[in-house]
Amino acid sequence: MQQISDKMAGLYVHIPFCKSRCIYCAFYSTTSSDMAEKYVSALCRELDMRSGYCDPKWQTVYLGGGTPSTLSAQQLQRLFSHIDCSHATEVTIECNPDDVTPAFASMLASLPVNRVSMGAQTFDSSRLRFLRRRHGADDVRRAVSNLRAAGIDNISIDLIYGFPDETIQQWDDDITAALSLGVEHLSAYCLSYEEGTPLYRLLEEGKVEESDDELTRAMYYHLIDRLATAGYEHYEISNFALPGRRAIHNSNYWNCTPYMGIGAAAHSYNITSRQWNVSDLSLYIKKVEKGNLPFERETLDITERYNDMVMLSLRTCEGIDLGQLQSRFGTQLHDYLLSQSRQYEESGLLINEEDRLRLSRQGLYVSDMVITDLLKV
């Protein structure tokens, strides 16, 4: 299939292996790594099979999971030898902090990797144990130091807030600890109770209680204010970056740029359709070894593409370019959006200025509600 956008595309590589599974995680992953070698071979094979899906001159490459840092140096080297990173401005790998030893950091620096994303989540030992994270707070500090020493100067960490019984002061302590590391990028997410996860079962059984909504709202605004004071740009609902350090790969998702995802459960998008590979490691490997890719695909009509643009663009600080939306989807959908948004403009949750529609500070926290009402069903 030929690429239909003049934008360069991104490549996402799903690595589903984890040494242990976090209590809140709903992503497809496995704690069994005995198929890792065959999986890397299948990834390389899928890359060959899908050479016509997008322009292979990748602008960005992102290894996510799961935990890509569970792969051996040899497996990572083999995988990167199969990916053309010569045009990539950003090559990211997700790592667990305790995997990032001096030797591992040096190995990453020998690859095309120039950005590392780590799930710190919290710097409190009891909350880390609650999440069943396998690292400690000191592991995050050591990992950042090891990456710096190896010459990797673009580091992102993830934080979670809204733990049961967490206070504003405890959340502030986590923010302070994160800022002390001087990382270029921070992502922060409210703890979510996804159906099918151990955390959701604890909630159903009455063993934990969700944090009060007003408290998590206060935590979110506190985060925004502290990071703004520290010089971070709040460029997406959950993402903050120092100037010039936005995540290019993720920004391209929000800008509806085509991307190809390889691996079990990986998704791909080329503007007119999206597809996703089977969420079954053994079946994925078996089929790809035989030259068949097990996936499903849906073709996107104009309404679905409009919904994608609204849903993704409103997550960003720039919001929706109304002129661009009208030229892509016509006057009818443009006028529909304006009519649906009027109530939220009047209530102060949306701002319409300079031919752009964006969420206000108050609208950011209730973005799901606002965005849902702007979609065309």
C-alpha positions in Angstrom: 0.0 0.0 0.0 1.4 3.4 -1.0 1.8 6.1 1.6 -0.7 8.9 0.9 0.9 11.6 3.0 3.9 13.8 2.2 4.9 13.5 5.9 7.5 11.1 6.9 6.2 8.2 8.9 7.1 6.7 12.3 7.9 3.1 13.2 6.6 1.6 16.4 8.1 -1.7 17.5 6.2 -3.6 20.3 8.3 -5.6 22.7 5.8 -7.5 24.9 8.3 -9.0 27.4 8.4 -8.0 31.0 10.3 -9.5 34.0 7.2 -8.8 36.1 3.8 -7.4 35.4 2.7 -4.1 37.1 -0.6 -4.1 38.9 -2.2 -1.4 36.7 -1.0 -2.5 33.2 -3.5 -3.3 30.5 -1.1 -3.4 27.6 -0.4 -6.7 25.9 2.7 -8.3 27.5 4.1 -11.5 28.9 6.5 -12.4 31.7 7.8 -15.4 29.7 10.9 -14.4 27.6 11.7 -17.9 26.2 10.4 -16.8 22.8 12.4 -13.6 22.6 14.9 -14.8 20.0 12.1 -16.1 17.7 10.2 -12.9 18.3 13.1 -10.7 17.1 13.3 -12.8 14.0 9.6 -12.3 13.4 9.9 -8.6 13.8 12.6 -8.5 11.2 10.5 -10.6 8.9 7.5 -8.4 9.3 9.6 -5.4 8.4 10.5 -7.0 5.1 6.9 -8.2 4.5 5.5 -4.6 5.0 8.1 -2.6 3.1 5.4 -0.9 1.0 3.1 0.2 3.9 4.8 3.5 4.6 7.9 5.3 3.4 10.6 3.3 5.2 12.7 6.5 5.6 11.5 6.7 9.2 11.4 10.1 10.8 11.0 8.5 14.2 11.5 5.0 15.7 10.0 4.0 19.0 10.5 0.7 20.9 7.8 0.3 23.4 6.2 -2.5 25.4 6.2 -4.3 27.6 9.8 -3.7 28.5 12.2 -3.4 25.5 15.2 -3.2 27.9 14.6 -6.9 28.7 16.0 -7.8 25.3 19.7 -8.8 25.2 22.3 -6.5 23.6 22.6 -9.0 20.8 18.9 -9.0 20.1 18.7 -5.2 20.1 21.7 -4.9 17.8 20.1 -7.4 15.5 16.8 -5.6 15.4 18.4 -2.2 14.8 20.5 -3.6 12.0 17.2 -4.3 10.3 15.8 -0.8 10.8 16.9 2.1 8.6 17.4 4.9 11.1 19.5 7.0 8.8 16.7 9.6 8.3 15.4 9.4 11.9 15.6 12.5 14.0 14.4 10.6 17.1 14.9 7.0 18.1 13.4 6.1 21.5 13.5 3.0 23.6 11.5 2.4 26.8 13.5 1.0 29.7 12.9 -0.1 33.2 15.3 1.9 35.4 17.0 -1.1 37.0 18.0 -2.4 33.6 20.0 0.7 32.8 23.4 -0.3 34.1 26.5 1.5 32.9 27.1 -1.3 30.4 23.5 -1.2 29.1 23.6 2.6 28.8 26.9 2.3 26.8 25.4 -0.3 24.6 22.3 1.9 23.9 24.6 4.7 22.9 26.3 2.5 20.4 22.9 2.0 18.7 20.9 4.7 16.8 19.1 5.3 20.1 19.1 9.0 21.1 16.1 9.1 23.5 15.2 7.0 26.5 11.9 6.8 28.3 11.6 5.3 31.7 8.7 4.5 34.0 9.7 6.0 37.3 6.0 6.2 38.3 6.8 7.3 41.9 9.8 7.8 44.2 8.0 6.4 47.2 9.0 2.8 48.1 5.7 1.8 49.5 3.8 3.0 46.4 6.4 1.3 44.1 5.7 -2.0 46.0 1.9 -1.4 45.6 2.3 -1.1 41.9 4.6 -4.2 41.9 7.3 -2.3 40.2 10.7 -4.1 40.3 12.8 -1.0 40.7 13.5 1.4 43.6 13.7 5.2 43.6 17.5 5.1 43.6 17.5 3.0 40.5 15.9 5.9 38.6 18.6 8.3 39.8 21.4 5.8 38.9 19.8 5.1 35.4 19.7 8.8 34.6 23.3 9.2 35.7 24.4 6.2 33.6 22.6 7.5 30.5 24.2 10.9 30.9 27.6 9.3 31.3 27.0 7.3 28.1 26.1 10.5 26.2 22.4 10.2 25.9 21.0 13.6 26.6 17.3 13.2 25.9 15.6 11.4 28.8 11.9 11.2 29.6 10.3 9.7 32.8 6.7 8.8 33.5 5.0 9.6 36.8 1.7 8.4 38.3 -0.5 10.4 40.7 -3.8 9.7 42.4 -2.8 6.6 44.4 -5.2 5.5 47.1 -4.6 7.7 50.2 -2.0 9.8 48.4 -1.7 13.4 49.6 -0.9 16.6 47.7 2.3 16.8 49.7 3.4 13.3 48.7 2.7 14.1 45.1 4.7 17.3 45.4 7.6 15.2 46.8 7.5 13.0 43.7 7.5 16.1 41.4 10.4 17.5 43.3 12.3 14.3 43.0 11.6 14.2 39.2 12.7 17.8 38.7 16.0 17.2 40.6 17.0 14.8 37.8 16.9 17.5 35.2 15.3 15.2 32.6 14.2 16.8 29.3 10.7 15.4 29.3 8.0 14.3 31.8 4.8 12.4 31.3 2.2 12.2 34.2 -0.9 10.1 34.3 -3.6 9.7 36.9 -3.7 6.1 38.2 -6.4 4.3 36.2 -8.3 1.1 37.0 -8.5 -0.8 33.8 -10.8 -3.7 33.6 -9.0 -7.1 33.7 -6.0 -5.8 35.7 -5.1 -6.9 39.2 -5.7 -3.3 40.3 -9.2 -3.3 39.0 -9.9 -6.6 40.9 -8.7 -5.0 44.1 -11.1 -2.1 43.5 -14.0 -4.5 42.9 -13.1 -6.4 46.0 -13.2 -3.3 48.1 -9.5 -3.6 49.0 -8.6 -0.2 47.5 -10.5 3.0 46.9 -10.0 5.4 44.0 -8.6 8.8 44.9 -11.2 11.6 45.3 -11.8 13.4 42.0 -11.3 16.9 43.5 -8.0 15.8 45.0 -6.7 14.4 41.7 -7.9 17.5 40.0 -5.8 19.6 42.5 -2.9 17.3 41.9 -3.1 17.8 38.1 -3.2 21.6 38.4 -0.3 21.5 41.0 1.7 19.5 38.5 1.0 22.0 35.7 2.1 24.9 37.9 5.2 23.4 39.2 6.5 22.3 35.8 5.7 25.6 34.3 7.7 27.3 37.0 10.6 24.9 36.2 10.5 25.9 32.5 8.6 22.9 31.1 6.2 23.4 28.2 2.8 21.8 28.7 2.3 20.7 25.1 -0.1 17.8 25.5 -2.6 16.9 28.2 -0.2 14.5 30.0 3.1 15.6 28.6 5.7 18.3 29.5 9.0 19.1 27.8 11.8 21.5 28.1 12.1 23.9 25.0 12.8 21.9 21.9 12.4 18.5 23.6 8.9 17.5 22.7 8.5 13.8 21.9 8.4 13.9 18.1 7.1 10.4 17.7 4.1 10.9 20.0 3.5 14.4 18.6 3.1 12.8 15.2 0.4 10.5 16.6 -1.5 13.6 17.7 -0.9 15.3 14.3 -2.4 12.2 12.5 0.9 11.4 10.8 1.0 7.9 9.3 2.9 5.3 11.3 3.6 1.6 11.1 3.5 -0.7 14.1 5.2 -4.1 14.1 5.0 -6.9 16.5 2.2 -8.7 18.4 -0.7 -6.3 19.2 0.9 -3.4 17.4 -1.3 -0.8 15.6 -0.7 0.9 12.2 -2.3 4.0 10.6 -2.0 5.4 7.1 -4.8 8.1 7.2 -7.4 6.0 5.2 -7.2 2.9 7.4 -5.9 1.5 10.6 -4.9 -2.1 11.4 -3.7 -4.1 14.3 -1.8 -7.3 14.7 -3.1 -10.2 16.7 -2.5 -10.0 20.5 -1.1 -13.5 20.7 2.7 -13.9 20.8 2.8 -17.6 19.7 0.3 -17.1 16.8 2.1 -13.9 15.7 5.4 -15.7 15.4 3.9 -18.8 13.8 2.1 -16.9 11.1 5.0 -14.5 10.3 7.4 -17.4 10.0 5.1 -18.8 7.3 5.0 -15.4 5.5 1.5 -14.4 6.7 0.7 -11.5 9.0 -2.3 -12.1 11.3 -4.0 -8.7 11.5 -7.4 -7.0 11.3 -8.0 -3.7 9.4 -10.7 -1.1 9.3 -11.2 1.5 6.5 -11.8 5.0 7.8 -14.6 7.0 6.3 -14.6 10.8 6.4 -16.5 11.0 9.7 -14.1 8.6 11.4 -11.1 10.7 10.1 -12.8 13.9 11.4 -13.2 12.2 14.8 -9.6 11.2 14.8 -8.4 14.8 14.1 -10.7 16.2 16.8 -9.8 13.6 19.4 -6.1 13.8 18.8 -5.6 17.5 18.0 -7.5 18.7 21.1 -5.0 16.8 23.3 -2.3 19.3 22.2 -1.7 22.9 23.3 -2.2 24.0 19.7 -5.6 22.4 19.5 -7.6 22.1 16.2 -6.6 24.2 13.2 -10.2 25.0 12.1 -9.1 26.1 8.6 -7.3 22.9 8.0 -10.3 20.9 9.3 -12.6 22.6 6.9 -10.3 22.0 3.9 -10.0 18.3 4.8 -13.6 17.5 5.8 -15.8 20.2 4.3 -18.1 23.0 5.6 -20.7 20.6 7.1 -18.3 19.0 9.6 -16.6 22.3 10.3 -19.9 23.9 11.2 -20.9 20.8 13.2 -17.8 21.2 15.3 -18.5 24.9 16.0 -22.1 24.3 17.0 -21.1 21.5 19.4 -18.3 23.5 20.9 -20.3 26.6 21.6 -21.6 25.4 25.0 -18.0 24.7 26.1 -16.8 28.0 24.9 -19.5 29.7 26.9 -18.6 27.6 30.0 -14.9 28.4 29.6 -13.7 24.9 28.9 -12.8 25.6 25.2 -11.1 28.6 23.7 -11.7 29.7 20.1 -9.1 32.2 18.9 -7.0 32.8 15.8 -8.9 30.1 13.9 -8.0 27.4 16.4 -10.0 25.6 19.0 -8.2 24.4 22.1 -8.9 23.3 25.6 -8.6 25.9 28.4 -6.8 25.1 31.6 -10.1 24.1 33.2 -11.0 22.0 30.1 -7.8 19.9 30.2 -8.9 17.9 33.3 -12.3 17.1 31.8 -11.0 16.7 28.2 -12.6 13.2 27.7 -16.1 14.6 28.4 -15.5 17.7 26.1 -13.9 15.7 23.2 -16.7 13.0 23.3 -19.3 15.7 22.8 -17.5 17.1 19.7 -17.3 13.7 17.9 -19.7 12.9 15.1 -21.6 9.7 15.7 
